[in-house]
Amino acid sequence: GGNAADKHITTYFRHSFEFEGAPGSGIPGLIRLRRDDGAVVYLNGQEILRNNLPEGPINSETTALSTIEGNNESQLNEYAVPLNLVEGTNVVAVEIHQANSTSSDISFDLEMFVEDPNGACASGFDWEFDFVGPPTGCTDEAACNYNPLAEVDSGDCVYAGDPDCTGP
């Protein structure tokens, strides 16, 4: 949203892909996930991975359990997961949840692999994003939510003493 103090908590992504191997449940797979701050990954409508989010039902207003900062924002984390693939079209969907409504950034990347190195999905797939304009965020180094990658100040800097101050 345009209000620096009231951003969207959740962003949704969806990708369809074809699988031509033998369908089955519990196919050994690997997910590489970059998320800022929390994520839920679904395959064909079934949750297969949850990271940095509370247990139980979640919705678009559910916040991540903690803020992901620094180098952790760009780290690809690996998770072994059972995959229930169908022959033909499969759909992977991901929800990215922010830790609070003042978060001025989001990062997300996902790769999915099946165990067979010669299988139909062995090369995985990458998500691509086209952002318009320079990166925005808090450019004041004294702020709790300082973003060293920001080129344009977003006007949402938070300082020590503010209850939303979760950084140094």
MIRO-742549 format. One line per 10 residues: number of its first residue (from 1); their letters; for each residue x, y, z of N, C-alpha, C. Coordinates in steps of 0.05 Angstrom, whole numbers, plus 32768, in hexadecimal, padded with zeros to 4 digits. Atoms other than C-alpha are relative to their C-alpha. Example, Ala and Ser with C-alpha at 12.3 -4.5 7.8 and 13.67 -1.06 7.14 Angstrom:
% MIRO-742549
1> AS> 8012/7FE8/8000/80F6/7FA6/809C/8012/8018/8000  7FF0/7FE8/7FFF/8111/7FEB/808F/7FF1/8016/800E .
//
This chain:
% MIRO-742549
1> GGNAADKHIT> 8010/7FE8/8000/8000/8000/8000/8011/8019/8000  7FF2/7FE6/8002/8013/8049/7FF8/8006/800C/801B  7FFC/7FF5/7FE5/800F/8058/8043/8018/7FF2/800D  7FE7/800C/7FF5/8055/804D/8061/7FFB/7FF2/801A  8006/800C/7FE6/8036/803B/80A4/7FEC/7FE9/7FFE  8014/8015/8003/8004/8009/8087/8003/7FF1/7FE6  7FFA/800F/8018/8023/7FDB/8053/7FF0/7FE6/8000  800C/801A/8002/8005/7F9A/803A/8011/7FEC/800F  7FF1/8015/7FF1/8019/7F60/8068/8008/7FE9/7FEE  7FFC/8019/800F/8013/7F29/8034/8000/8005/7FE2 .
11> TYFRHSFEFE> 7FFE/7FFF/801D/8026/7F21/7FEB/7FFE/7FE3/7FF6  8005/801B/800A/8010/7EE4/7FC2/800D/7FFC/7FE4  7FF3/8007/801A/8036/7EC1/7F89/7FF5/7FE4/7FF8  800A/801A/800A/8020/7E87/7F5D/800F/7FFA/7FE6  7FF2/8009/8018/8044/7E5F/7F27/7FF7/7FE5/7FF8  8007/801A/800B/802C/7E26/7EFB/8017/7FF4/7FF1  7FEA/800E/800F/805C/7DF2/7EDF/7FF6/7FE4/7FF9  8006/801B/800A/8058/7DB1/7EB9/8013/7FEB/800C  7FF0/8017/7FF6/806F/7D6F/7ED7/7FF9/7FE8/7FEF  8005/8016/8012/8077/7D35/7EA7/800A/7FE5/800B .
21> GAPGSGIPGL> 7FF7/8019/7FF3/8094/7D02/7ED8/7FE9/7FF0/800B  8014/8011/7FF3/806F/7CCC/7EFE/7FF4/800F/8017  800D/7FF2/7FEA/803B/7CED/7F2B/8002/7FF0/801A  7FFF/800F/7FE7/803C/7CDC/7F74/8000/8013/8018  7FFF/7FF0/7FE7/8038/7CF3/7FBC/801A/7FF9/800F  7FE8/8004/7FF0/8074/7CFC/7FE8/801A/7FFE/7FEF  7FE8/8000/8011/80A6/7D04/7FAE/8015/8012/800F  7FEC/7FEF/7FF2/80E7/7D1C/7FD0/8006/8019/7FF0  7FFB/7FE7/800D/80F1/7D65/7FBF/8011/8013/8011  7FF0/7FEC/7FF2/811B/7DA1/7FD2/7FF5/801B/7FF7 .
31> IRLRRDDGAV> 8008/7FE4/8005/8103/7DE9/7FD8/8016/8012/800A  7FEE/7FEB/7FF8/8133/7E23/7FDA/7FEF/8019/8001  8012/7FEA/7FFB/810F/7E5F/7FF7/800F/8019/800B  7FF7/7FE6/7FF5/8122/7EA8/8001/7FE6/800F/8007  8019/7FF3/7FF7/80ED/7ECE/8029/8007/8016/8013  7FFE/7FEA/7FED/80E6/7F0F/804E/7FE3/800A/8004  7FF5/800B/7FE7/80C7/7F05/8080/7FF8/7FE3/8003  800A/801C/7FFC/809B/7EC5/8082/7FF4/7FF6/7FE6  800B/800C/8019/8081/7E95/804D/7FF0/7FE7/8006  800E/801A/8001/804F/7E5D/8041/8001/7FF8/7FE2 .
41> VYLNGQEILR> 7FFF/800A/801B/805A/7E32/8003/7FEB/7FEA/7FFD  8014/8014/8006/8022/7E09/7FE4/8006/7FF3/7FE6  7FFE/800E/8019/8025/7DD4/7FAE/7FE5/7FF3/7FFA  801A/800A/8008/7FE4/7DC5/7F8B/7FEB/8003/8016  8013/7FFA/7FEB/7FBD/7DE5/7FC4/8006/7FF5/801B  7FF9/800B/7FE6/7FE0/7DC0/7FFC/8019/800D/800B  7FE9/7FF4/7FF3/800F/7DE2/802D/8017/7FEB/8002  7FE9/8012/7FFE/8055/7DC3/8027/8017/800D/8011  7FEA/7FF4/7FF1/8080/7DF6/804C/7FF5/801A/800D  8006/7FE7/7FF2/8076/7E2D/8080/8019/8009/800F .
51> NNLPEGPINS> 7FE8/7FF6/7FF3/80AE/7E59/8099/7FFB/801C/800C  8002/7FE7/7FF1/80AE/7E91/80CD/7FE4/800B/8002  801C/7FF9/7FFD/8063/7E90/80D4/7FF4/7FEE/8016  800B/8010/7FEA/8037/7E78/810E/7FF2/7FE7/7FF5  8010/8018/8007/8016/7E33/810D/7FE3/8007/7FFE  801C/7FFC/8001/7FCD/7E2E/80FD/7FF8/8010/7FE8  800A/7FF0/8017/7FA1/7E55/80CD/800D/801B/7FFE  7FF5/7FE6/8004/7FBE/7E93/80AE/7FEF/800E/7FEB  800F/7FF1/8014/7FA0/7ECB/8084/8012/8018/7FF7  7FF0/7FEA/800C/7FB7/7F0B/8060/800A/8013/8015 .
61> ETTALSTIEG> 7FF7/7FEE/7FEB/7FBF/7F2F/80A3/8013/7FF3/8014  7FEE/800E/7FEE/7FEA/7EFA/80C5/801D/800A/7FFB  7FE5/7FF6/8003/802F/7F16/80D3/8015/7FEA/8005  7FEA/8012/7FFB/8071/7EF1/80D1/8008/8001/801D  7FF8/8001/7FE4/808E/7EDB/8114/8016/8013/8007  7FE9/7FEE/7FFB/80CD/7F05/810C/8008/800E/7FE6  7FF6/7FF1/8017/80EE/7F37/80DE/8019/7FF2/7FF6  7FE8/800B/800D/8122/7F1B/80AD/8010/8018/7FF7  7FF0/7FE8/8006/815C/7F4C/80A7/801B/7FF8/7FF6  7FE5/8003/8009/81A0/7F55/8089/8004/7FEB/7FEB .
71> NNESQLNEYA> 7FFA/8015/8014/81BF/7F1C/8062/7FEB/7FEA/7FFF  8015/8015/8000/8186/7EEE/8077/7FEA/8006/7FEC  8015/7FF9/8014/8158/7F15/8047/8007/7FF4/7FE5  7FF8/800A/801B/8180/7EFB/800B/8008/7FE3/8000  7FF8/801C/7FFE/8190/7EB5/8024/7FEB/7FED/7FF6  8011/8015/8009/8173/7E79/8001/8001/7FE9/8014  8001/8015/7FEC/815D/7E47/8036/7FF5/7FE7/7FF2  8007/8019/800C/8156/7DFD/8023/7FEF/7FEF/8012  8013/8011/7FF1/811D/7DCF/8039/7FFA/7FE7/7FF0  8008/8019/800D/8113/7D86/8029/7FE2/7FFD/8005 .
81> VPLNLVEGTN> 801D/8002/7FFD/80C9/7D7D/801C/7FF5/7FE9/7FEE  800D/8013/8012/809C/7D45/8001/7FEE/800F/7FEC  8010/7FF3/8015/807C/7D5A/7FBF/7FEB/7FEE/7FF6  8016/800F/800C/8038/7D43/7FA7/7FFB/800B/7FE4  8002/7FF6/801C/803F/7D4D/7F5C/7FEC/7FF0/7FF0  8012/800E/8013/800B/7D3D/7F28/800C/8003/7FE4  7FF6/7FFD/801B/801B/7D2F/7EE0/7FF1/8016/7FF2  800C/7FE9/800D/800E/7D6D/7EB7/8004/8019/8010  7FFD/7FE6/7FF3/8001/7DB1/7ED6/7FFE/7FFE/801F  7FFE/7FFE/7FE3/8015/7DBD/7F1F/8002/801E/8006 .
91> VVAVEIHQAN> 7FFF/7FE4/7FF8/800F/7DFF/7F44/800E/8003/801B  7FF4/7FF9/7FE7/803D/7E1A/7F79/7FF8/801D/8007  8009/7FE5/7FF7/8023/7E56/7FA1/800F/8007/801A  7FF1/7FF7/7FE8/8048/7E7F/7FD6/7FF3/8019/800B  8008/7FE7/7FF1/8031/7EB2/800A/8018/800A/800E  7FEB/7FF4/7FF1/8065/7EE2/8023/7FF3/8014/8014  800C/7FEF/7FEB/8053/7F03/8065/8016/8011/800D  7FEE/7FEE/7FF3/8075/7F40/8083/7FFD/7FFE/801E  8001/8001/7FE2/8085/7F46/80CE/7FEE/8016/800B  8011/7FEA/7FF7/805E/7F87/80D3/7FF6/8011/7FE8 .
101> STSSDISFDL> 800C/7FF1/8016/8036/7FB8/80AA/8010/8019/7FF8  7FEF/7FEA/8008/806F/7FEB/80A6/8018/7FF6/7FF0  7FE9/800B/8010/809F/7FBC/8081/8000/800C/7FE4  7FFE/7FF3/801A/80B8/7FDF/8043/800D/7FEF/7FEB  7FF3/8010/8014/80D8/7FA4/8020/7FF4/7FE4/8000  8007/801C/8003/80CA/7F5D/8008/8015/7FF3/7FEF  7FEF/800F/8011/80F7/7F28/7FED/7FF4/7FE3/7FFF  800B/801A/8004/80E3/7EE5/7FD0/800D/7FF3/7FE8  7FF7/8010/8017/8100/7EAF/7FA4/7FFB/7FE3/8008  8005/801C/7FFA/80EF/7E65/7F9F/800A/7FEF/7FE9 .
111> EMFVEDPNGA> 7FF8/8015/8013/810E/7E2A/7F7C/7FF6/7FE6/800B  8009/801A/7FF7/80F0/7DE4/7F7E/800D/7FEB/7FEE  7FF3/8016/800E/8114/7DA4/7F6C/7FF4/7FE6/8008  8007/801B/7FF8/8101/7D5B/7F6A/801A/7FF0/8003  7FE8/800F/7FF9/8131/7D25/7F81/800F/7FF6/7FE7  7FF4/800B/8018/813D/7D07/7F3B/800F/8016/7FF1  7FF2/7FEB/800E/8175/7D32/7F1C/7FFA/8001/7FE2  8008/8000/801C/815B/7D1E/7ED7/7FE2/8004/7FFC  801D/7FFE/8002/8112/7D2A/7EE7/7FF7/801A/7FF2  800C/7FEA/800F/80E3/7D5B/7EC5/8004/801B/800D .
121> CASGFDWEFD> 7FFE/7FE6/7FF2/80EA/7D91/7EFB/801B/8004/800C  7FE6/8000/7FF3/8133/7D85/7F0C/800D/801C/7FFF  7FF4/7FE6/8003/8147/7DCA/7EF3/7FF2/8015/8011  800F/7FEC/7FEF/8114/7DEC/7F21/7FF6/8017/7FEF  8008/7FE8/800E/80FA/7E30/7F10/8005/8018/8012  7FFB/7FE8/7FF1/8108/7E77/7F25/7FE9/8014/7FFC  8013/7FEA/8002/80D8/7EB0/7F33/800F/8018/7FF8  7FF3/7FE8/8008/80E8/7EF1/7F12/7FED/8017/8006  8010/7FE8/7FF9/80D1/7F36/7F29/800B/8018/7FF2  7FF8/7FE7/800C/80D3/7F78/7F05/7FF6/8016/8012 .
131> FVGPPTGCTD> 8008/7FEA/7FEE/80D3/7FB2/7F36/8004/801A/7FF0  7FFF/7FE7/800D/80C5/7FF7/7F1B/800B/8015/8013  7FF4/7FEB/7FEF/80F1/802E/7F37/8015/7FF6/8012  7FEA/8008/7FED/812A/802E/7F69/7FF4/7FF4/8019  8009/800C/7FE7/8126/8007/7FAA/7FFA/8016/8015  8007/7FEC/7FEC/8103/802E/7FE1/8002/7FF3/801C  7FFE/8009/7FE4/8108/8029/802D/800A/8017/8011  7FF5/7FEC/7FED/8122/804D/806A/801E/8004/7FFA  7FE4/7FFA/8006/8164/806F/8058/8010/800C/8017  7FF2/7FF4/7FE9/8175/808A/809D/800D/7FEA/8010 .
141> EAACNYNPLA> 7FF1/8014/7FF2/81AC/8060/80BC/7FFA/7FFE/801D  8006/8000/7FE3/8195/8073/8102/7FE6/7FF2/8006  801A/800C/7FFC/8151/8052/80F7/8002/7FE2/8004  8001/801D/7FFB/813E/800C/810E/7FFC/7FF0/7FE6  8006/800E/8019/8126/7FFA/80C9/8010/800B/7FE8  7FEE/7FF6/8015/8160/8018/80A1/8004/7FEA/7FEB  7FFC/8012/8017/8165/7FF8/805C/8018/800A/7FF0  7FE8/7FF7/800F/81AC/7FFE/803F/7FFD/7FFE/7FE2  8004/8002/801C/8191/7FEA/7FFB/7FED/8015/7FF4  8014/7FEC/8009/815D/8022/7FF8/800F/8017/7FF2 .
151> EVDSGDCVYA> 7FF5/7FE9/800E/816C/8059/7FC6/7FED/8018/8003  8014/7FEB/7FFC/812C/8081/7FD4/7FF4/7FFC/801B  800C/8002/7FE6/8113/8090/801A/7FE2/7FFE/7FFE  801D/8005/8001/80CD/8075/8025/7FF0/800F/8015  800D/7FF0/7FEC/80BE/80A1/8060/7FF5/7FF0/8017  800B/8011/7FEB/80B0/8066/808F/8015/7FF8/8014  7FEB/8006/7FED/80EE/8068/80BB/7FF4/7FFD/801C  8009/8005/7FE4/80E3/804D/8102/8019/8002/8012  7FE9/7FFA/7FEE/8110/8062/813C/7FFC/7FF3/801B  7FFF/800B/7FE4/8123/8047/8181/7FEA/800E/8010 .
161> GDPDCTGP> 8016/7FF6/7FEF/80E9/804F/81B2/7FE5/7FFB/7FF3  8019/8006/800E/80B4/8040/817D/7FFA/7FE2/8004  8006/801D/7FFB/8090/7FFD/818C/8005/7FEF/7FE7  7FFA/800F/8018/809B/7FE9/8143/801E/7FFD/7FFA  7FE3/8001/8004/80E6/7FF0/814B/800A/7FE4/8008  7FF7/801B/7FFA/80FF/7FA8/8145/801D/7FFC/7FF9  7FE3/8002/8008/8146/7FB6/812C/8012/800B/8016  7FEC/7FF6/7FED/8185/7FCF/814D/7FFA/801B/800C .
//
